[in-house]
Structures are given as structure tokens and as C-alpha cells.
Amino acid sequence: MKAAILSSPKSISLRPLEIAQAPVPELRPGHVLIRVRACGVCRTDLHIVEGELPPRRQPLIPGHQIVGEIIDGHTPALPLGSRVGVSWIGGTDGTCRYCLRGSENLCDAPTFTGYTVNGGYAEFALARNDFAIPLPATLDDLHAAPLLCAGIIGFRSLRVAGVEPGDHVGLYGFGAAAHLAIAVLKAWNCPVYVSTRGASHRQLAAELGATWVGGENDRPPVELDRAVTFAPAGDVVIAALSSLRKGGVVAINAIHLDRIPEFDYDRLLWGERQIRSVANMTRADARDFLQVAAEIDLRPRVTAFPLEQANEALQALKNDSIDGAAVITP
């Protein structure tokens, strides 16, 4: 099969992914073999490729927002030819204290698709059958792919932030996850305030119905009940805190974050304001979000790249040169 292969992490400007032939994955018990039809490009992929997350497998095929068709290993619940999605959490041990309490996103021994096992920047992929998620027929391949990480993790971020219908919610950064979260917030009748760099991202936020849009250093005109930060920068966390009411919550949606600057506790955190981190997602998050997405007919903004342009897709993500999500189509 054709695949985009990472031999060792390096700057995306050096084109770290080699488009080459690789063996089709060998079917194993408890797994399904998938013909990849689309794979979303995530900022976590960029952290992996550039080495901001330490290497866990070399060589590696990245990609963890996989839409595909089951061609082998099918089960009664996952028939041959059925369409499934595979996300970042590719498996858990099921026995640790976190799994046993329903917090599989915090599992002590997880499998990460496109990080600890090969992912979907390829023509075929292998996945655990209990972590392959049936997809709604109403969503085509291209628009389903970004939902499988950006959408699910954005949805979980709203849950971690404790968003309730009608809350004033701030979104800091407006890439793939935020432009999906705003659709859910609108369905919950939440006024949305977006702070982000880049004129095109601000324009997109306005087009998608944000109540207010400003630059990365601009302050919303009201105190926020909840805020979610999507940019992997500590300064953004401080900006969100500074706009929060007493008792409000900031949820940090970032698997990698640079240093949070020193800040004034009395002014920014006192008053039972809270900072929470968002770690991975659960299969329940995936099922609940996909149901919501189908109900509100959620259609991500996408830019498609052929597999041969996987490096270009990651470069576009790093440069914020596309609106919405990038999707690789083998």
C-alpha cells in the first residue's frame, strides 16, 4: 500500500513524511482491517511529526481521524463493507482504576492511533474492533473525518468546562476543533465570543455565528461563564482567565502547551475560578457527539489534500493558512 511514513521527527519545513510503499497491515484477532477513505489532519499530528511529543514508534504512519470501510475481520456488529471511524484513543487496557470507573480517557496503558500504532495516512489501517465507531450515513467521508478528533475533543472540552445552555462561552483560537464546537454551542443557545489570530479565522467565526470576534489579545465585551482554549500557548490561558466571571471555568484543550506565564492570582484565579485540562476522549463522548452532529447536520469546513501532499497538509495547519480542517484522501 501507499503510505506517508515518519522515520524520525523533524521540522515540517524539512518534509519529514516520505510517501512510500509499505506492507498492508496483517489482520490480528480482535481487530478490523479498514480501507481508508479519508483521514483528518490534527494539530497533534504536527506535534508528533515535529517531535514536540516524544517518539513512541519508529517508523510511524501518523493520522488518527480515520474514516474507512471494513474489508476484513468483520463482526455481526461491524459487517463487511460497513463504514466506521477510528479516533485518537485506539484502545485501553480495560482493567486500570480509570477504565473501571468509566474514565477510559485517563487509562494508564492506552493505545494511541497514529502515535503508538500506525494510523490513517495510508491506503489501509488496522484498528481494534471495539474502538471502531459506526458512522451516521448522513455524513460523507470528507466531512466525517474532522469530527473524529477535533469534533469529539471539542465536544468533550465543552463538557469539561461545564457549559450549560445559555452560557456566555469564549473560544480562544479558531481552528478545526473550535469551528465545530461553535455549531454545538449555537444549538445550545450559547452566545459565543471568539478571540483568535488571523483575519481569515476571525471572518470564519463571524460567518458561523459568533456573537463577538476579536484578535488574540482583545477582551470580550462581557464576562464569560466558560472558556475553552484551543491554541497551544500559555498566554492564551491567561487571556481566557482575565475574561472569566467569578466561579467560571477555563478548559485547556491542548495535548502540548508551552509555559504558562506568571499571573496575578488575586485578580485572575481567586473567586473560585477554575482551570481544567482536557485529556483525550471516551467512546461515550464519540457516540454522544456523533448523535448531536447528526441531529444538527454539522458540516465542517474542509480542505482536501491527496496522500502525496501529506507534508503540505501539515504545513498548512502549522501556518494557519486554511480555514476549518485539512483532510487527506488516499
N, C-alpha and C positions, 0 to 999 in steps of 0.2 A: 504494500500500500504506500501511497504518498503521505508524508508527514512533515511537520515543522518541528525540528529537533534542536533542543538546547544541550550542547555539550558541556559548557561551563558559563556561569553568569558573567555578563559584561554589559557595558553601556549600550542602550538600544541604538545609538548612533553608529555603533560598530556592526550592526546587523547580526545579532547573536544567534538567530534561528536559521538553521540550514534546512532548506527544502530538499528532502532526500527520500529514498526508498527505505522502508522498514518492514519487518515481518508483521503480518496480520496477527493480532493477539490470539493466543491459544485459549479456547474455552476451558473454564475451570468450574468445578461444582459450586452451585450457589450463585453463579454469575450468568449474565446475558451478553451476547455479542451484538453490538449495535453498529449499523451503517450510519455514519454521521451525516446529517443533512444540514446542520448549522451549528456553530459554536460561538457564543458571545465572548467578547474580549473584555476582561475585567482589570481594574487597576491592581488587583492582587497579582495577576499575571505579570504585570510590569515590575512589581516588587520582586517577584521570583526571578524573572529574566535578568534583572539588573543586580541581583544579589543582596537587596535590602532584607530579604528573608533568607536565612542560611540554607544552602543546598541540602536537600534530603534524598535526592535521587539523581544520578548522572549516568548516562544521558537521560533526558526527560522530554516527553511530549506535553507541553502545557495545555491549559484550557479546561474550564470547569462549568461551563454553561452549555451543556450538550443537548441538542435535540437530535434524536435518531430513531431508526426503525430496527426492531428486533429481528435478527436473521438467524440466531441460534441460541439455544439454552432457554427456550420459551417455557412458560408455565401456564396453568389454567388462568391465573390472574393476569399474566402478561403473554397473550397469544402471539404466535409468529406473525410478523408484519405490523404489530401494534406500535404506536408512536409513544415514546417516553422521553422524559427529561432526566438529566443527571446533573447534580449540583456540586458545590464545594465539599460538603461532607459526603464522602463516598462510602463510609462505613464506620461503625463504632463497635466497641467490644461487648456492649450489652450487659456487662457484669460489674462495672465500677459503680461507685456510690452515686455518681452523677446520672449515669444511664438509668439506674434503678429508681431514682427519684423523678425521672421524666425530663432531665436536663441533658439530653444527649449532645447538645451543642458544646458542653463542657467536658465531654468524655476524656478520660485520661489516656486513651490509646486510639485516637481516631485515625481514619484513612482520609487523606485529602486528595480529591481528584485534581490531576494536573500538577501535583506537588510531591506527594509521597508515592503516587501511582500515576501512570501515564493518563493523559487527558484527551481532549477532543480536537486539537489542532491536527487532525488526521482524517483519513477516509473511514477508519473503523476504530471502535473503542470497546473496552471491556468494562462492565460495571456490575456491582453486586445487585442481584435481582430485588432484594428488599430495600434498596436505595434508588431504584429506578421508578420514576414518578409518572403515571399515566397522564397525558396532556389533554386538555379540552380540544375537541375537534374544531372549535370556532377560531382557534389561533393558528395561523400558518407558521411554518418553521422559522422564518426570518424574525417574526415578531415575538415568538415564544422564547427564543434563546435568551434575550436580556432579562426576562422575568426570572430565570432560574438561579441567579445570584443577586444581581443588582435589585431586582424586584423583591425577592424574598427577604434579603437583608435589609432593604429599605423599610419593608413592612414590619420586620422584627424591631427595627430601630424605633418606629412609632410606638410599638408595644412597650419597649424598654423605657422610652421617655414618658410613658403613661398617658399618651394622648387620649382625650375624650372628645366626643362630638362638640363642636362649637369652640374649642380651644383656639387661642391665637398661637400659631406654630411658626417658628423660624427654621429655615433651611439654609445652611451655610455651605456653599459650594452647590453647583447645579449641573452635575454630570448625569451618568447613566442611572444611578440609584435615585437621586433627587427628582429627576423628571418623571419617574414612575410614582414616587411617594406623593407627589402633589396631586395626582389623579385620585388616590385613595383619600387624601385629606379633603379634597373638594367634595367627594361623596359623603364624607362625614361632616360637611358644613363647617369646616375649619378655615378661617381666614389665614392665608399663608404669606409670610414675609421672607423674601429671598435676598441674601447677601452673597454676591459672587463676583469673581473677577471675569473679565472678558465680556465685551459688548454683545457678542452673539448669544452667550449663555443668559445674559440679562434679558435680551429680546425674547428668547425661547420661554423663559419663566413668565414674562408678561403675556405671551401668546397662550400659554397653558393656564392662565387664570390667576396668577399671583396677585394678591391684594396690593402689595408694595414690592418694588425691586430696587436694590441699591448695590453699590460697589462693595468690595470685600471689607472696607474699613468704615462703611456707612452704618449708622444705627437706625433700626426700625423706628417708626413714629409712635409705637405703643410698647408697653411692657409685654413680654412674651410669657405665656404659660409653660410652653415646652419649646425645646430647640434640638435639632439634630445637626451635627457637624459631619460633613462628608469629605472635606479636604483633609489630607494627612499632615496638617500643620498645627502646632500647638497654639500659635497666635489666634487661630480661628476659634479655639475653645474659649479663650479669654474674651473674644468679641461676643460670643454667644452668651457667656455668663453675664457680661455687662448689660445685656438687654433683658435679663430674666427678672420676673417678679419674685417676691419672697415666696418660698415653697415650690418654686418651679424646678424643672429638671432639664439638664443638658445631656443628651445621649451622644457618645462619640462613636461614629461608625467608621472605624479605620483599623485594619489589621496591623498597620505600622504607623507610628506617629512620631514626629520629631519632638524635641524637648518643649514642654510647656513652660513659658517664661514665668518668672516670679510674679505674683499678683497680690493685690490688697485683699486679704481675707475679709476684713471688716466690711468692705464695700461690695465685694463680688460674691462671696460664698455664705457669709452669715445670713441668718434669716431662713434657715433650713432649705436653702438652695442645694441642689444635688448635682454631682457629675457621675454619670454611669457609662460603662463601656459596653459595646455590643460585640459579642463573640459568636461568630458562626450563625447557624440556624438549625432548627429541628425539622423533621419531616412533617410535624404538625403545622409549623409555620408555612411550609411549602404548600400543603394541602389547603390551608385556610386562605393563603394569599391567592393561589390559583383560582379558588372559588370566587373570591372577591373580584379578581381580574376579569373572569368570565362574566360576572354579573354587571360590571360597569363597562364592559367592552374595551378594556385597556389596550391601547395600541402604542407601543414605544416608538420613538423616533429612532430610526436605524440607518446606518451606512454600511453597505455590504462590501467585503473585500474577498477576493479569491484566496485560496490557501497559499498560493505563491506569494501573496503580499502580506503575510502574517507580520513581518517586521514593520511594514508601512502602517498596518493597523495599530500596532503598539506605539509607534512613533506619533500617530495622530492622537491617540489617547493621552500620551505624555504632554503633547503640545496644546491640548485642548482645542484642536483645530476642527473637530466635528461636534455637532450638537446631538445630544442623546447618546446612543450606544453604537459601538462597532461590532459587526458580526462577520465571522469567517465562514465562507461557504465552500466546502471541499468540492 
